[in-house]
């Protein structure tokens, strides 16, 4: 069974799309970075290094310092698939991030996005 192509894509190639999506709706790169740090446990410096190194998605999530335990509270549908039903762990992590960025772009308050 071959891996989904997103696993081998660099996180840096998709990151600008997260920023653009947020900024189109009046949100900021700072908020996008905060969401990524909250989800993965990376520091801002580590995140910037991973972007420079063009780390792929699979490695990005596999090496995350501390995946936030509250991420399991992220529910809903992304790309037509219910997040709770995604069995493959890496794909579920990617979709958690997609969902959080969607919530940001939809104007949700950061406290709610970060499940505080």
N, C-alpha and C positions, 0 to 999 in steps of 0.2 A: 504494500500500500504506500503510495507516495504522499509526501507531506503537502499540505496546502501551501500555495505559493507565498502567502503572506508571511509564513514562518521564516522564509529566507530573504524577504525584503528588508532593507535597512529601516530601522525606526526613523532615522533622519529623513528618509524619503517621504514619509507619511506625516511627520511632525509639522511641517509647514501648512499642511491641509487642516490640521487641528487648530492652528493659530488663525488661519484665514476664516475658518468656520466661526470661531469665537469672535473675531474682530468685526466680521460682517454684522454681527448682532450687538455690537457695542461692548463686548467683553475684551479681556486683555491676555497677552502672552503670559503675564505674571500669574493670572488665574489658571491658565492651562498648565503651567509649570507646577503650580501648587497642587492641582489635581493629580498630576503624574507623580509628584513626590509623595502625596498622601497614599496613593494606591500601591506604590512600589517600595517606598522606604529609601529611595535614592536621595542624596543631597543634591542641591542645585549644581554644585561642582561636578559631581559624578554624572548627573544628567547631561551636562554640557560636554563632558569627555566622551560619553557614549554616542552623542550626536556627531562629534568630530570623527570618532572611529567608525561611524556608520555601522554600528552594531545591529545585527538582525533581530527581528521580533522574538524569535525563539530564545536567543541568548539574553535579550533584554529582560524577559520575564523569568527565565531560568536562574539568572544571577541577581535578581532583585534582592536587596538586603533584607527586606521584611515586607512581604505582601500584607496589606492591612487586613486584619481579621474582620473588620466591619464591611469589607467588600461583598460578603455574602448577602448583605442587605440590599444590594443592587438588583432590582428586579425589572422585568419588562421585556419588550421586543426590540431587537436591533437587527437590521437587515432581514426582516421577516422571520427571525428566529427568536423564540423565548430564551432569554439568557439562562434561566434556571434549568432548561432542558439540554444545554450544551454539555456533553459528557467529557470531551477532550479538554484537559486542563488549560493548555496554552491558549487554545481558541477562546475558552471562557474568559481568561484574563484579558485578551485583546478586546473582546466584546464588552467587558466591564469598562475598559477605558473608552471605547466608542460611546457607550451609554452615558458616561460622565460628561464627555465633551458635548454630546447632544443636549444634556440637561443644562449645561452652561450656556449653550447657544440659544436655548429656549427661555433664558432669563431666570432660571431657578437660582435662589440664594445660595451662596457658597456653603453656608452652614448645613443646608439640606443636601446639597451635592455631596459633601464630605460626611454625611450621615452622623452629624453631631447632635 
